[in-house]
């Protein structure tokens, strides 16, 4: 991440111009695409958010901040933000703990390490659509069949309508476990990479000082040494949670539509902007609000963890 | 005594790992089990580990079903995933190399402008990007499904970090031989960087194959459906042929499992080198 990628430029202007040309030949196509498909849409979205834009991308009715006040005053949008917050509160600690635990367990295996690593990493190759299908129609199916209810039956417990009851909200268990299964392996690999870089001398020194292997070593050596990895993992997990769409959409919607509860922001925006009404102005206002929230949360988190300072290492 | 404790701890950990590994594999097993069972058996009250009979005919039924554009969706997904992978590798590796190795006064500003887009999760831009793509008339076209996804700041970042660590001696030798940036890149740098291309390529391929939101938004016509969108329309519709749905889902992960098993070690190495964990 050291910024000094470029070596000092040659003093000869002609050669320097030549280098500038080559720089843009290499970087130009990528940069142009990023401008066209990220920066331009963002600007356009800001523009659209000030207009009444139903079914059109070139609206004429300027409405000022009406879309923003409508969006912020909309109980459904606020509920969507709350859904995201609750989801994050469940999924981030759960994934963090499971992936770190898996990494610690796999890291010190003397044999079959590659086997276990592959097994835990394998779900990364599965899509949310496929996983949601297995969760919805095979594991957490309704009362008639399904693995979870069969297992509960062995213990004499009552069957549960996992996805169709909101009180108690069993659907949270379904939504959280599917993502946990899909992403824990990826973060386990990040932690494994981090563990490999802990200097062995630290453990030797700790042993000399009388630290017992196990909890003490973890508490005073391993965990602090993984700090940079932990910061990156938490940042990635939170940003990933903001993007939650696939599992909500695939687990909860059916032929009757999408239930009003448990809509994270993206699902809500999807239905606002591209659903029946195609209200692109309102949807854009929501996207801008969401982008601002994400930027604030990310920056606050980075500050909190001391990123962006001199010891910046993670992205 | 202490030794016995340590050994008991190790045994416990192994048992725990085996149990967890079994839990992690169950969903894959269910996919195959249900894909090869009959509809009655999947929906029967109570659940059995083995289906009564393995019905390989489900596979034939799936591809013969006129209501399910499975073959077409597989073709779309393949075209999209291959094109996205090739395009991303080309664009992002060139940009990464330029940023890492070609001296330019504003290189860092350009780099941060690229990196900044990582802060905005791609999914947040789907409304505005849809607006742009629809005004270009690209809705329900392969162009619309592929081109907007080609510019991965993450891939560019990984390549830049990798090329910063690439041994300069090799390039210096090439420069002495009179090769310019372009030929040095293709003849010296790329051939010596296969693992990072394999790692990024695998991650991009998996992402493109599994992408859902963008294909759902853009692939509005049936002809433009990807495998994921086709599967999803199954689950959100009144499901009739549930065994077909499961065999379709099982078929949809086969290409990825193959890519994955062959290239897995590169993914792990790629993640370790990308710098995101450091």
HADDOCK unambig.tbl for C-alpha pairs under 7 A between the chains (distance, minus, plus):
assign (segid A and resid 3 and name CA) (segid B and resid 108 and name CA) 6.50 0.50 0.50
assign (segid A and resid 5 and name CA) (segid B and resid 100 and name CA) 5.39 0.50 0.50
assign (segid A and resid 5 and name CA) (segid B and resid 101 and name CA) 6.85 0.50 0.50
assign (segid A and resid 6 and name CA) (segid B and resid 100 and name CA) 6.92 0.50 0.50
assign (segid A and resid 6 and name CA) (segid B and resid 101 and name CA) 6.46 0.50 0.50
assign (segid A and resid 6 and name CA) (segid B and resid 102 and name CA) 6.57 0.50 0.50
assign (segid A and resid 6 and name CA) (segid B and resid 103 and name CA) 4.46 0.50 0.50
assign (segid A and resid 6 and name CA) (segid B and resid 104 and name CA) 6.54 0.50 0.50
assign (segid A and resid 7 and name CA) (segid B and resid 103 and name CA) 5.76 0.50 0.50
assign (segid A and resid 9 and name CA) (segid B and resid 103 and name CA) 6.12 0.50 0.50
assign (segid A and resid 19 and name CA) (segid B and resid 102 and name CA) 6.64 0.50 0.50
assign (segid A and resid 19 and name CA) (segid B and resid 103 and name CA) 6.69 0.50 0.50
assign (segid A and resid 19 and name CA) (segid B and resid 104 and name CA) 6.87 0.50 0.50
assign (segid A and resid 20 and name CA) (segid B and resid 104 and name CA) 5.72 0.50 0.50
assign (segid A and resid 23 and name CA) (segid B and resid 98 and name CA) 5.37 0.50 0.50
assign (segid A and resid 23 and name CA) (segid B and resid 102 and name CA) 5.75 0.50 0.50
assign (segid A and resid 23 and name CA) (segid B and resid 104 and name CA) 6.81 0.50 0.50
assign (segid A and resid 26 and name CA) (segid B and resid 94 and name CA) 5.02 0.50 0.50
assign (segid A and resid 26 and name CA) (segid B and resid 95 and name CA) 5.22 0.50 0.50
assign (segid A and resid 26 and name CA) (segid B and resid 98 and name CA) 5.30 0.50 0.50
assign (segid A and resid 27 and name CA) (segid B and resid 94 and name CA) 6.37 0.50 0.50
assign (segid A and resid 27 and name CA) (segid B and resid 95 and name CA) 4.00 0.50 0.50
assign (segid A and resid 27 and name CA) (segid B and resid 98 and name CA) 5.79 0.50 0.50
assign (segid A and resid 29 and name CA) (segid B and resid 91 and name CA) 6.84 0.50 0.50
assign (segid A and resid 30 and name CA) (segid B and resid 91 and name CA) 5.50 0.50 0.50
assign (segid A and resid 30 and name CA) (segid B and resid 92 and name CA) 6.56 0.50 0.50
assign (segid A and resid 30 and name CA) (segid B and resid 95 and name CA) 6.23 0.50 0.50
assign (segid A and resid 30 and name CA) (segid B and resid 151 and name CA) 6.21 0.50 0.50
assign (segid A and resid 33 and name CA) (segid B and resid 151 and name CA) 6.13 0.50 0.50
assign (segid A and resid 34 and name CA) (segid B and resid 151 and name CA) 5.79 0.50 0.50
assign (segid A and resid 37 and name CA) (segid B and resid 129 and name CA) 6.49 0.50 0.50
assign (segid A and resid 37 and name CA) (segid B and resid 148 and name CA) 5.80 0.50 0.50
assign (segid A and resid 41 and name CA) (segid B and resid 128 and name CA) 4.66 0.50 0.50
assign (segid A and resid 41 and name CA) (segid B and resid 129 and name CA) 5.14 0.50 0.50
assign (segid A and resid 41 and name CA) (segid B and resid 132 and name CA) 6.28 0.50 0.50
assign (segid A and resid 42 and name CA) (segid B and resid 125 and name CA) 6.70 0.50 0.50
assign (segid A and resid 42 and name CA) (segid B and resid 128 and name CA) 6.16 0.50 0.50
assign (segid A and resid 44 and name CA) (segid B and resid 128 and name CA) 6.51 0.50 0.50
assign (segid A and resid 45 and name CA) (segid B and resid 128 and name CA) 5.01 0.50 0.50
assign (segid A and resid 57 and name CA) (segid B and resid 131 and name CA) 6.13 0.50 0.50
assign (segid A and resid 57 and name CA) (segid B and resid 135 and name CA) 6.93 0.50 0.50
assign (segid A and resid 105 and name CA) (segid B and resid 13 and name CA) 6.98 0.50 0.50
assign (segid A and resid 116 and name CA) (segid B and resid 21 and name CA) 6.89 0.50 0.50
assign (segid A and resid 119 and name CA) (segid B and resid 21 and name CA) 6.28 0.50 0.50
assign (segid A and resid 120 and name CA) (segid B and resid 21 and name CA) 6.75 0.50 0.50
assign (segid A and resid 120 and name CA) (segid B and resid 24 and name CA) 6.54 0.50 0.50
assign (segid A and resid 125 and name CA) (segid B and resid 206 and name CA) 6.33 0.50 0.50
assign (segid A and resid 125 and name CA) (segid B and resid 256 and name CA) 6.12 0.50 0.50
assign (segid A and resid 125 and name CA) (segid B and resid 257 and name CA) 6.69 0.50 0.50
assign (segid A and resid 126 and name CA) (segid B and resid 253 and name CA) 6.53 0.50 0.50
assign (segid A and resid 127 and name CA) (segid B and resid 210 and name CA) 4.91 0.50 0.50
assign (segid A and resid 129 and name CA) (segid B and resid 228 and name CA) 6.20 0.50 0.50
assign (segid A and resid 129 and name CA) (segid B and resid 232 and name CA) 6.30 0.50 0.50
assign (segid A and resid 130 and name CA) (segid B and resid 249 and name CA) 5.81 0.50 0.50
assign (segid A and resid 133 and name CA) (segid B and resid 235 and name CA) 6.92 0.50 0.50
assign (segid A and resid 134 and name CA) (segid B and resid 27 and name CA) 6.45 0.50 0.50
assign (segid A and resid 134 and name CA) (segid B and resid 31 and name CA) 6.53 0.50 0.50
assign (segid A and resid 144 and name CA) (segid B and resid 45 and name CA) 5.23 0.50 0.50
assign (segid A and resid 145 and name CA) (segid B and resid 43 and name CA) 6.20 0.50 0.50
assign (segid A and resid 145 and name CA) (segid B and resid 44 and name CA) 6.29 0.50 0.50
assign (segid A and resid 145 and name CA) (segid B and resid 45 and name CA) 4.73 0.50 0.50
assign (segid A and resid 145 and name CA) (segid B and resid 46 and name CA) 5.40 0.50 0.50
assign (segid A and resid 145 and name CA) (segid B and resid 47 and name CA) 6.49 0.50 0.50
assign (segid A and resid 146 and name CA) (segid B and resid 47 and name CA) 6.33 0.50 0.50
assign (segid A and resid 147 and name CA) (segid B and resid 47 and name CA) 6.21 0.50 0.50
assign (segid A and resid 150 and name CA) (segid B and resid 46 and name CA) 5.81 0.50 0.50
assign (segid A and resid 150 and name CA) (segid B and resid 47 and name CA) 6.00 0.50 0.50
assign (segid A and resid 181 and name CA) (segid B and resid 24 and name CA) 6.98 0.50 0.50
assign (segid A and resid 189 and name CA) (segid B and resid 268 and name CA) 6.65 0.50 0.50
assign (segid A and resid 190 and name CA) (segid B and resid 271 and name CA) 6.87 0.50 0.50
assign (segid A and resid 190 and name CA) (segid B and resid 272 and name CA) 6.90 0.50 0.50
assign (segid A and resid 190 and name CA) (segid B and resid 277 and name CA) 5.64 0.50 0.50
assign (segid A and resid 193 and name CA) (segid B and resid 272 and name CA) 5.47 0.50 0.50
assign (segid A and resid 194 and name CA) (segid B and resid 277 and name CA) 6.51 0.50 0.50
assign (segid A and resid 194 and name CA) (segid B and resid 278 and name CA) 6.96 0.50 0.50
assign (segid A and resid 228 and name CA) (segid B and resid 278 and name CA) 6.17 0.50 0.50
assign (segid A and resid 229 and name CA) (segid B and resid 277 and name CA) 4.85 0.50 0.50
assign (segid A and resid 229 and name CA) (segid B and resid 278 and name CA) 5.97 0.50 0.50
assign (segid A and resid 232 and name CA) (segid B and resid 276 and name CA) 6.69 0.50 0.50
assign (segid A and resid 232 and name CA) (segid B and resid 277 and name CA) 6.32 0.50 0.50
assign (segid A and resid 239 and name CA) (segid B and resid 121 and name CA) 6.84 0.50 0.50
assign (segid A and resid 243 and name CA) (segid B and resid 123 and name CA) 5.89 0.50 0.50
assign (segid A and resid 246 and name CA) (segid B and resid 212 and name CA) 6.66 0.50 0.50
assign (segid A and resid 246 and name CA) (segid B and resid 213 and name CA) 6.87 0.50 0.50
assign (segid A and resid 250 and name CA) (segid B and resid 232 and name CA) 6.52 0.50 0.50
assign (segid A and resid 253 and name CA) (segid B and resid 236 and name CA) 5.82 0.50 0.50
assign (segid A and resid 254 and name CA) (segid B and resid 235 and name CA) 6.74 0.50 0.50
assign (segid A and resid 254 and name CA) (segid B and resid 236 and name CA) 3.92 0.50 0.50
assign (segid A and resid 254 and name CA) (segid B and resid 237 and name CA) 5.90 0.50 0.50
assign (segid A and resid 255 and name CA) (segid B and resid 236 and name CA) 5.23 0.50 0.50
assign (segid A and resid 255 and name CA) (segid B and resid 237 and name CA) 4.52 0.50 0.50
assign (segid A and resid 255 and name CA) (segid B and resid 238 and name CA) 5.43 0.50 0.50
assign (segid A and resid 273 and name CA) (segid B and resid 127 and name CA) 6.93 0.50 0.50
assign (segid A and resid 283 and name CA) (segid B and resid 127 and name CA) 6.92 0.50 0.50
assign (segid A and resid 284 and name CA) (segid B and resid 127 and name CA) 6.41 0.50 0.50
assign (segid A and resid 284 and name CA) (segid B and resid 128 and name CA) 6.74 0.50 0.50
assign (segid A and resid 287 and name CA) (segid B and resid 124 and name CA) 6.01 0.50 0.50
assign (segid A and resid 291 and name CA) (segid B and resid 120 and name CA) 6.50 0.50 0.50
assign (segid A and resid 291 and name CA) (segid B and resid 124 and name CA) 6.50 0.50 0.50
assign (segid A and resid 295 and name CA) (segid B and resid 119 and name CA) 6.85 0.50 0.50
assign (segid A and resid 313 and name CA) (segid B and resid 278 and name CA) 6.19 0.50 0.50
assign (segid A and resid 314 and name CA) (segid B and resid 276 and name CA) 5.74 0.50 0.50
assign (segid A and resid 314 and name CA) (segid B and resid 277 and name CA) 6.61 0.50 0.50
assign (segid A and resid 314 and name CA) (segid B and resid 278 and name CA) 5.82 0.50 0.50
assign (segid A and resid 315 and name CA) (segid B and resid 276 and name CA) 5.81 0.50 0.50
